[in-house]
Amino acid sequence: MYKENDNIKISYTLSSRKKEFKWYIDDSKLIIEKIFKNDSKTKQFEFTKK
């Protein structure tokens, strides 16, 4: 179960396009949103702690 003060490390690789990640905790799930700059697309990734 994720909690707000968990020390969560998120790593990602930058390609030629600038990418931005936003993360938050929702109902004990870690949600990572991948936001593409100059693009309306947002991809969402969900992680649950084992």
C-alpha positions in Angstrom: 0.0 0.0 0.0 1.4 3.4 -1.0 1.3 6.3 1.4 1.9 9.9 0.7 5.3 10.0 2.5 6.7 6.8 0.9 10.1 7.3 -0.6 9.3 6.3 -4.1 12.0 6.7 -6.8 10.8 7.1 -10.4 13.3 6.9 -13.2 12.9 7.3 -16.9 14.9 8.0 -20.0 14.7 11.2 -21.9 14.5 11.0 -25.6 14.7 13.8 -28.1 11.2 14.9 -27.1 11.0 16.4 -23.7 8.9 14.3 -21.4 7.5 15.1 -18.0 6.1 12.8 -15.4 3.6 13.6 -12.7 2.8 11.2 -10.0 0.3 10.9 -7.3 -1.3 8.4 -4.9 -4.9 7.4 -5.5 -6.6 4.8 -3.4 -3.2 3.3 -2.3 -2.1 3.0 -6.0 0.8 4.9 -7.4 -0.4 6.6 -10.6 2.2 8.0 -12.9 1.1 10.3 -15.7 3.4 10.8 -18.6 2.8 14.2 -20.1 4.1 15.0 -23.6 5.1 18.6 -24.1 3.3 20.4 -26.9 1.0 17.5 -27.2 -2.4 16.8 -25.7 -1.6 13.1 -25.1 -1.2 11.9 -21.6 -0.4 8.4 -20.8 -1.2 6.9 -17.4 0.8 4.2 -15.7 -0.4 2.5 -12.5 1.7 0.7 -10.0 0.6 -1.2 -7.0 2.9 -2.2 -4.2 3.4 -5.9 -3.7 
